[in-house]
């Protein structure tokens, strides 16, 4: 009996230790792969922060800035034009997994974990298609990655120690179990025969309770995950319902006016002056409804837009936008102060930057006070538009960039003001990888800042 208990306990615990070590090693390897991928993504993003030539010298310079990571530059066909690791490398890399994925995917990104044919080592590759001077190139960064089996080999000394401890523990357990087993078993048998609840005061039998408690904790954790996912779904549904409700509300006002005046016109009860007023109202409300639909379409098209970015002269656009809105500011005696640096170039598109500048500057005028000021500051790091207007209440700060939200409801629907302008600005900034933020004090004005992320 003692040998049987020892063998079973040794077999169970040894298998458990081995399986746990394998699973732990695989989990650690997966975490290492994720961390390495994120690091390589950051490395590739640093390409725009430097001035690197697309040749071997540029690749070596970029590699030096990345602490020795392997850098490869390729043209849009996968042909190597710059390499930091070795000389006389095979020029055609179009058959590499990460290169194929970057060339074929919509986001222009590909990555792979494989053995390098050139370096004969396991490597992690991250490749991205980029626009340089209007031409598409592939920038690939790679670093050595230890295989899961190599990680497991490093664990073997510790695993041997754990197995030795396990053997000693099983010997002790077997001795204690065989020595104290008969009396608890007899007690349990008598209690079971009497039909009562089986209880034991021996800690050796508390293992089952511990397992059940652990399982209950896991079930609770799983239930909390399900509850969190349910909350996310509910939030998404609430956001959808809110969006539909806002659209319905914004459309209902012009439609009600159009319907009411159309019914009055059809009744023939209006005089000439009232008839002209009805026609004018129907025309203005129709234009308002058309503008709302155009704003919604434009808002949704930003997500579906797949056209590539290019160099945009933001300095020229900002000065042109200030000139366009100046008559609107002059009507309210608002002074526009320009602090615009020369030659500020960003990677975006002309129409997107026109929307960004127009929305921010027009809002600064629209929600300003008579005789106030609007300051437009632009440099290679950021765009700042500040005003001396009505400001934003603290409880509304987290809603500023929400769809259909307006600080002053009296402006809603006028001059295209449906509460979508700042939501569009946030989408444009998110698309470009920029951060937009706001600082405001009620009654004293607001400052909107677009951080281009350059340091």
Residue, then its C-alpha position, 0 to 999 in steps of 0.5 A: x500500500x505504501x509503495x502504491x501511494x508513493x508511486x501514484x503521488x510521485x507520478x501525479x506530482x511529477x507530471x504536474x510539475x512538468x506540465x506546469x513548467x511547459x505551460x509557464x514557459x510557453x506563456x512566458x515565451x508568448x509574453x516575450x513575443x508580444x513585448x518584442x513586437x511592441x518594442x519593434x513597433x516603437x523602433x519603426x515609429x522612430x524612423x520618422x524622428x531621424x534623417x536616415x538615407x535609404x541605403x546601407x549607411x542609413x540602415x547602420x545609422x538607424x541600427x545604431x540608434x536602436x542599440x544594434x537592432x537589425x535594420x533593412x530598407x526595401x523598395x515597394x517590391x521587396x528588394x533590399x536597398x539598405x541592410x545593417x547586419x551583413x554584406x552581400x545579402x540576398x536582395x529579393x526579400x519579397x518571399x519573406x513572411x513579414x514582407x509579404x504581409x506588409x505588402x499585401x495588408x491594408x495597414x501596411x504592417x507585417x511581422x513574423x517569428x522565424x529563423x533568419x536565413x542570413x544570420x542562422x538565428x531565431x529572429x523577430x521581424x517587424x515590417x511596415x510600408x512607409x511613404x518617403x518623399x512620395x515613394x513607398x518603401x518598406x522598413x524592417x526592424x529585427x532582433x534576436x528572440x530566444x526560442x521556447x525550447x531554449x527558455x525551457x532548457x534554462x529552466x531544467x536546473x530549477x526543475x530538477x531541484x523541484x523534482x528532488x523536493x517533490x520526491x522527498x515530500x512524497x516519501x514523507x507524505x506516504x509515511x504519514x498517510x499510511x500511518x494515520x489513514x486507517x482511523x480517519x477512514x473508519x470514522x468516515x465509514x461509520x459516519x457515512x453508514x449513519x447517513x449523517x454529514x461526513x466531516x473530518x477534523x484531519x487536515x490531510x482531507x482539507x485538500x479537497x476543500x482547498x481545490x473546491x475553494x480555488x475552483x470557486x475563485x476561478x469561477x468568480x473570476x470568469x464571471x467577473x470577466x463575463x460581467x465586464x464584457x457585458x458592460x462593454x456591450x451595453x456601453x456600445x449599445x448605449x453609444x449606438x442608441x445615443x447616436x441614433x437619438x441625437x440624429x433623430x433629434x437634430x433631424x426632427x426640428x427641420x423636418x417639423x418646420x418643413x412639414x408644418x409650413x408645407x401643410x400651411x402652403x397646401x391649405x392656401x390660407x396664407x397671404x403673400x407675405x406669409x407665403x414668402x416666409x414659409x418658402x424661406x423657412x422651408x429652404x433654410x430648414x432644408x439646407x440645415x438638414x442637408x448640412x447635417x446629413x453632409x456632416x454625418x457622412x463626412x464624420x463616418x467617411x473618416x474611418x473608411x478613408x484608406x488614402x495614404x498621407x503625404x506632406x502637407x504645408x500646415x503653415x500655409x493652410x493655417x494662414x489661409x484659414x485665418x484669412x478666410x475666417x477673418x471677416x467672420x471675426x471682424x463682424x464681432x470685433x474679435x482679434x485673431x493673433x497669429x503665432x505661426x512658424x514657417x515651414x511646418x510640414x506634417x504627414x496627413x492630407x490637405x482636406x483633413x488638415x483643412x477640417x481640423x484647422x477650420x473646426x478649431x478656429x471657427x469654434x474659437x470665434x463662434x463661442x467667443x465674446x464680443x471684442x474677444x481674441x483668438x490666438x492661433x499658435x503653430x510650430x513643429x511640435x503642436x497646434x494651439x488654438x485659444x480663445x477668451x470665450x464662454x469656456x467649458x464647465x468642469x462637468x462637461x470637459x469629458x464630453x467635449x469631443x463627443x458626437x453632437x455635444x455643444x457647450x452652448x445649445x443656442x448655437x446648435x444647428x447654426x453655421x453647421x454647428x451640430x456638435x460634430x466638429x470636435x468629434x471630427x477633430x479627434x478622429x483626424x488626430x487619432x488617425x494621424x497618431x496625434x493627441x488632442x486635448x483641451x484646457x478651459x475655465x468657465x467664463x474665461x475661455x478655452x485652449x485646444x492643443x494638438x500634440x504632433x508627438x515630436x520631441 
